[in-house]
Amino acid sequence: GFASGSLDADAYSVRLFVARGLEVLVAQSYSKNLGLYAERIGAINVVCSSSDAAT
């Protein structure tokens, strides 16, 4: 919702890639959100095609 104002619109490309069976890495930075300006807060989300690929 921060880029376009719509969570669904912002997540569209990630959902499209996952729906097509692609493995994706999604990096998110929270350093400018939630008032965490002085911190290096983030997350990386990994979507694998199978549980074997995840290990």
Biopython code that builds the backbone (N, CA, C, O; Angstrom):
import numpy as np
from Bio.PDB.StructureBuilder import StructureBuilder

atoms = [
    (1, "GLY", "N", (0.768, -1.186, 0.000)),
    (1, "GLY", "CA", (0.000, 0.000, 0.000)),
    (1, "GLY", "C", (0.826, 1.275, 0.000)),
    (1, "GLY", "O", (0.276, 2.350, -0.240)),
    (2, "PHE", "N", (2.143, 1.196, 0.264)),
    (2, "PHE", "CA", (2.945, 2.416, 0.320)),
    (2, "PHE", "C", (3.291, 2.943, -1.067)),
    (2, "PHE", "O", (3.419, 4.155, -1.241)),
    (3, "ALA", "N", (3.443, 2.079, -2.048)),
    (3, "ALA", "CA", (3.823, 2.538, -3.389)),
    (3, "ALA", "C", (2.621, 3.106, -4.144)),
    (3, "ALA", "O", (2.703, 4.194, -4.714)),
    (4, "SER", "N", (1.521, 2.380, -4.148)),
    (4, "SER", "CA", (0.366, 2.811, -4.946)),
    (4, "SER", "C", (-0.835, 3.233, -4.105)),
    (4, "SER", "O", (-1.784, 3.823, -4.620)),
    (5, "GLY", "N", (-0.790, 2.933, -2.825)),
    (5, "GLY", "CA", (-1.953, 3.183, -1.976)),
    (5, "GLY", "C", (-2.860, 1.972, -1.863)),
    (5, "GLY", "O", (-3.836, 1.994, -1.113)),
    (6, "SER", "N", (-2.546, 0.911, -2.605)),
    (6, "SER", "CA", (-3.345, -0.316, -2.593)),
    (6, "SER", "C", (-2.432, -1.509, -2.335)),
    (6, "SER", "O", (-1.504, -1.759, -3.104)),
    (7, "LEU", "N", (-2.693, -2.246, -1.254)),
    (7, "LEU", "CA", (-1.889, -3.436, -0.965)),
    (7, "LEU", "C", (-1.991, -4.460, -2.091)),
    (7, "LEU", "O", (-0.997, -5.089, -2.451)),
    (8, "ASP", "N", (-3.190, -4.628, -2.647)),
    (8, "ASP", "CA", (-3.368, -5.591, -3.738)),
    (8, "ASP", "C", (-2.574, -5.192, -4.976)),
    (8, "ASP", "O", (-1.960, -6.047, -5.614)),
    (9, "ALA", "N", (-2.577, -3.925, -5.320)),
    (9, "ALA", "CA", (-1.822, -3.461, -6.490)),
    (9, "ALA", "C", (-0.321, -3.615, -6.266)),
    (9, "ALA", "O", (0.405, -4.012, -7.178)),
    (10, "ASP", "N", (0.148, -3.305, -5.060)),
    (10, "ASP", "CA", (1.578, -3.422, -4.765)),
    (10, "ASP", "C", (2.048, -4.876, -4.784)),
    (10, "ASP", "O", (3.190, -5.149, -5.153)),
    (11, "ALA", "N", (1.186, -5.803, -4.394)),
    (11, "ALA", "CA", (1.558, -7.219, -4.333)),
    (11, "ALA", "C", (1.286, -7.962, -5.639)),
    (11, "ALA", "O", (1.576, -9.154, -5.735)),
    (12, "TYR", "N", (0.742, -7.288, -6.636)),
    (12, "TYR", "CA", (0.326, -7.947, -7.872)),
    (12, "TYR", "C", (1.452, -8.741, -8.525)),
    (12, "TYR", "O", (1.261, -9.910, -8.858)),
    (13, "SER", "N", (2.607, -8.138, -8.713)),
    (13, "SER", "CA", (3.682, -8.828, -9.441)),
    (13, "SER", "C", (4.185, -10.047, -8.678)),
    (13, "SER", "O", (4.462, -11.082, -9.284)),
    (14, "VAL", "N", (4.305, -9.940, -7.366)),
    (14, "VAL", "CA", (4.752, -11.090, -6.570)),
    (14, "VAL", "C", (3.733, -12.217, -6.677)),
    (14, "VAL", "O", (4.104, -13.371, -6.889)),
    (15, "ARG", "N", (2.470, -11.894, -6.532)),
    (15, "ARG", "CA", (1.415, -12.914, -6.638)),
    (15, "ARG", "C", (1.378, -13.541, -8.024)),
    (15, "ARG", "O", (1.138, -14.742, -8.148)),
    (16, "LEU", "N", (1.610, -12.759, -9.058)),
    (16, "LEU", "CA", (1.631, -13.273, -10.426)),
    (16, "LEU", "C", (2.766, -14.276, -10.609)),
    (16, "LEU", "O", (2.555, -15.356, -11.162)),
    (17, "PHE", "N", (3.968, -13.929, -10.149)),
    (17, "PHE", "CA", (5.114, -14.833, -10.282)),
    (17, "PHE", "C", (4.874, -16.139, -9.531)),
    (17, "PHE", "O", (5.173, -17.215, -10.047)),
    (18, "VAL", "N", (4.339, -16.050, -8.320)),
    (18, "VAL", "CA", (4.068, -17.249, -7.526)),
    (18, "VAL", "C", (2.983, -18.090, -8.190)),
    (18, "VAL", "O", (3.096, -19.316, -8.220)),
    (19, "ALA", "N", (1.946, -17.469, -8.716)),
    (19, "ALA", "CA", (0.866, -18.199, -9.389)),
    (19, "ALA", "C", (1.372, -18.940, -10.619)),
    (19, "ALA", "O", (0.822, -19.978, -10.990)),
    (20, "ARG", "N", (2.418, -18.412, -11.256)),
    (20, "ARG", "CA", (3.002, -19.072, -12.427)),
    (20, "ARG", "C", (4.038, -20.120, -12.052)),
    (20, "ARG", "O", (4.671, -20.712, -12.927)),
    (21, "GLY", "N", (4.212, -20.353, -10.758)),
    (21, "GLY", "CA", (5.106, -21.408, -10.301)),
    (21, "GLY", "C", (6.567, -21.014, -10.201)),
    (21, "GLY", "O", (7.431, -21.881, -10.070)),
    (22, "LEU", "N", (6.858, -19.732, -10.259)),
    (22, "LEU", "CA", (8.246, -19.282, -10.168)),
    (22, "LEU", "C", (8.693, -19.224, -8.712)),
    (22, "LEU", "O", (7.899, -18.942, -7.814)),
    (23, "GLU", "N", (9.968, -19.493, -8.495)),
    (23, "GLU", "CA", (10.546, -19.299, -7.175)),
    (23, "GLU", "C", (10.969, -17.840, -7.075)),
    (23, "GLU", "O", (11.572, -17.304, -8.004)),
    (24, "VAL", "N", (10.660, -17.201, -5.967)),
    (24, "VAL", "CA", (10.959, -15.777, -5.837)),
    (24, "VAL", "C", (11.590, -15.464, -4.488)),
    (24, "VAL", "O", (11.362, -16.156, -3.495)),
    (25, "LEU", "N", (12.382, -14.411, -4.481)),
    (25, "LEU", "CA", (12.898, -13.794, -3.262)),
    (25, "LEU", "C", (12.322, -12.389, -3.226)),
    (25, "LEU", "O", (12.443, -11.640, -4.196)),
    (26, "VAL", "N", (11.704, -12.032, -2.128)),
    (26, "VAL", "CA", (11.123, -10.701, -1.985)),
    (26, "VAL", "C", (11.807, -10.017, -0.807)),
    (26, "VAL", "O", (11.694, -10.468, 0.333)),
    (27, "ALA", "N", (12.511, -8.934, -1.085)),
    (27, "ALA", "CA", (13.184, -8.167, -0.034)),
    (27, "ALA", "C", (12.320, -6.974, 0.345)),
    (27, "ALA", "O", (11.797, -6.267, -0.517)),
    (28, "GLN", "N", (12.180, -6.762, 1.645)),
    (28, "GLN", "CA", (11.401, -5.639, 2.151)),
    (28, "GLN", "C", (12.240, -4.867, 3.154)),
    (28, "GLN", "O", (12.916, -5.457, 3.997)),
    (29, "SER", "N", (12.194, -3.566, 3.061)),
    (29, "SER", "CA", (12.870, -2.701, 4.025)),
    (29, "SER", "C", (11.827, -2.002, 4.878)),
    (29, "SER", "O", (10.844, -1.464, 4.368)),
    (30, "TYR", "N", (12.053, -2.016, 6.176)),
    (30, "TYR", "CA", (11.151, -1.348, 7.108)),
    (30, "TYR", "C", (11.813, -0.149, 7.772)),
    (30, "TYR", "O", (11.249, 0.430, 8.701)),
    (31, "SER", "N", (12.995, 0.231, 7.312)),
    (31, "SER", "CA", (13.740, 1.289, 7.997)),
    (31, "SER", "C", (13.046, 2.645, 7.928)),
    (31, "SER", "O", (13.256, 3.479, 8.808)),
    (32, "LYS", "N", (12.236, 2.887, 6.916)),
    (32, "LYS", "CA", (11.532, 4.169, 6.813)),
    (32, "LYS", "C", (10.065, 4.043, 7.228)),
    (32, "LYS", "O", (9.321, 5.023, 7.206)),
    (33, "ASN", "N", (9.664, 2.849, 7.600)),
    (33, "ASN", "CA", (8.299, 2.602, 8.057)),
    (33, "ASN", "C", (8.312, 2.419, 9.569)),
    (33, "ASN", "O", (9.353, 2.114, 10.151)),
    (34, "LEU", "N", (7.212, 2.595, 10.177)),
    (34, "LEU", "CA", (7.033, 2.328, 11.605)),
    (34, "LEU", "C", (7.946, 3.168, 12.484)),
    (34, "LEU", "O", (8.152, 2.829, 13.649)),
    (35, "GLY", "N", (8.497, 4.253, 11.960)),
    (35, "GLY", "CA", (9.358, 5.128, 12.747)),
    (35, "GLY", "C", (10.699, 4.528, 13.103)),
    (35, "GLY", "O", (11.291, 4.911, 14.111)),
    (36, "LEU", "N", (11.198, 3.595, 12.305)),
    (36, "LEU", "CA", (12.466, 2.907, 12.587)),
    (36, "LEU", "C", (13.594, 3.500, 11.756)),
    (36, "LEU", "O", (14.361, 2.757, 11.144)),
    (37, "TYR", "N", (13.707, 4.806, 11.722)),
    (37, "TYR", "CA", (14.641, 5.501, 10.833)),
    (37, "TYR", "C", (16.102, 5.184, 11.121)),
    (37, "TYR", "O", (16.900, 5.114, 10.186)),
    (38, "ALA", "N", (16.476, 4.994, 12.366)),
    (38, "ALA", "CA", (17.882, 4.767, 12.718)),
    (38, "ALA", "C", (18.257, 3.288, 12.674)),
    (38, "ALA", "O", (19.417, 2.939, 12.892)),
    (39, "GLU", "N", (17.299, 2.428, 12.399)),
    (39, "GLU", "CA", (17.552, 0.983, 12.414)),
    (39, "GLU", "C", (17.612, 0.438, 10.992)),
    (39, "GLU", "O", (17.055, 1.029, 10.067)),
    (40, "ARG", "N", (18.277, -0.666, 10.831)),
    (40, "ARG", "CA", (18.337, -1.365, 9.543)),
    (40, "ARG", "C", (17.438, -2.600, 9.641)),
    (40, "ARG", "O", (17.917, -3.726, 9.769)),
    (41, "ILE", "N", (16.147, -2.366, 9.578)),
    (41, "ILE", "CA", (15.162, -3.423, 9.750)),
    (41, "ILE", "C", (14.653, -3.852, 8.380)),
    (41, "ILE", "O", (14.314, -3.011, 7.547)),
    (42, "GLY", "N", (14.600, -5.153, 8.150)),
    (42, "GLY", "CA", (14.095, -5.644, 6.884)),
    (42, "GLY", "C", (13.763, -7.114, 6.968)),
    (42, "GLY", "O", (13.924, -7.750, 8.009)),
    (43, "ALA", "N", (13.303, -7.637, 5.864)),
    (43, "ALA", "CA", (12.962, -9.054, 5.779)),
    (43, "ALA", "C", (13.194, -9.520, 4.358)),
    (43, "ALA", "O", (13.092, -8.747, 3.405)),
    (44, "ILE", "N", (13.506, -10.795, 4.235)),
    (44, "ILE", "CA", (13.546, -11.415, 2.912)),
    (44, "ILE", "C", (12.633, -12.633, 2.986)),
    (44, "ILE", "O", (12.763, -13.470, 3.878)),
    (45, "ASN", "N", (11.727, -12.715, 2.053)),
    (45, "ASN", "CA", (10.777, -13.820, 1.987)),
    (45, "ASN", "C", (11.131, -14.676, 0.785)),
    (45, "ASN", "O", (11.365, -14.162, -0.309)),
    (46, "VAL", "N", (11.169, -15.979, 0.993)),
    (46, "VAL", "CA", (11.540, -16.923, -0.054)),
    (46, "VAL", "C", (10.344, -17.822, -0.341)),
    (46, "VAL", "O", (9.790, -18.439, 0.569)),
    (47, "VAL", "N", (9.951, -17.891, -1.604)),
    (47, "VAL", "CA", (8.888, -18.801, -2.026)),
    (47, "VAL", "C", (9.528, -19.830, -2.943)),
    (47, "VAL", "O", (10.040, -19.493, -4.010)),
    (48, "CYS", "N", (9.494, -21.082, -2.519)),
    (48, "CYS", "CA", (10.108, -22.177, -3.281)),
    (48, "CYS", "C", (9.026, -22.994, -3.980)),
    (48, "CYS", "O", (7.863, -22.995, -3.573)),
    (49, "SER", "N", (9.431, -23.679, -5.026)),
    (49, "SER", "CA", (8.476, -24.471, -5.801)),
    (49, "SER", "C", (8.082, -25.771, -5.104)),
    (49, "SER", "O", (7.052, -26.364, -5.428)),
    (50, "SER", "N", (8.898, -26.216, -4.149)),
    (50, "SER", "CA", (8.591, -27.450, -3.426)),
    (50, "SER", "C", (9.291, -27.431, -2.077)),
    (50, "SER", "O", (10.185, -26.618, -1.840)),
    (51, "SER", "N", (8.883, -28.323, -1.205)),
    (51, "SER", "CA", (9.546, -28.403, 0.098)),
    (51, "SER", "C", (10.976, -28.899, -0.053)),
    (51, "SER", "O", (11.836, -28.548, 0.756)),
    (52, "ASP", "N", (11.249, -29.711, -1.076)),
    (52, "ASP", "CA", (12.627, -30.156, -1.321)),
    (52, "ASP", "C", (13.521, -28.987, -1.714)),
    (52, "ASP", "O", (14.678, -28.927, -1.299)),
    (53, "ALA", "N", (13.002, -28.072, -2.499)),
    (53, "ALA", "CA", (13.781, -26.901, -2.908)),
    (53, "ALA", "C", (14.055, -25.978, -1.732)),
    (53, "ALA", "O", (15.028, -25.223, -1.749)),
    (54, "ALA", "N", (13.211, -26.030, -0.717)),
    (54, "ALA", "CA", (13.363, -25.154, 0.445)),
    (54, "ALA", "C", (14.443, -25.632, 1.401)),
    (54, "ALA", "O", (14.886, -24.873, 2.262)),
    (55, "THR", "N", (14.868, -26.870, 1.262)),
    (55, "THR", "CA", (15.875, -27.393, 2.204)),
    (55, "THR", "C", (17.231, -27.495, 1.571)),
    (55, "THR", "O", (18.186, -27.915, 2.224)),
]
sb = StructureBuilder()
sb.init_structure("model")
sb.init_model(0)
sb.init_chain("A")
sb.init_seg("    ")
for serial, (resi, resn, name, xyz) in enumerate(atoms, 1):
    if name == "N":
        sb.init_residue(resn, " ", resi, " ")
    sb.init_atom(name, np.array(xyz, "f"), 0.0, 1.0, " ", f" {name:<3s}", serial, name[0])
structure = sb.get_structure()
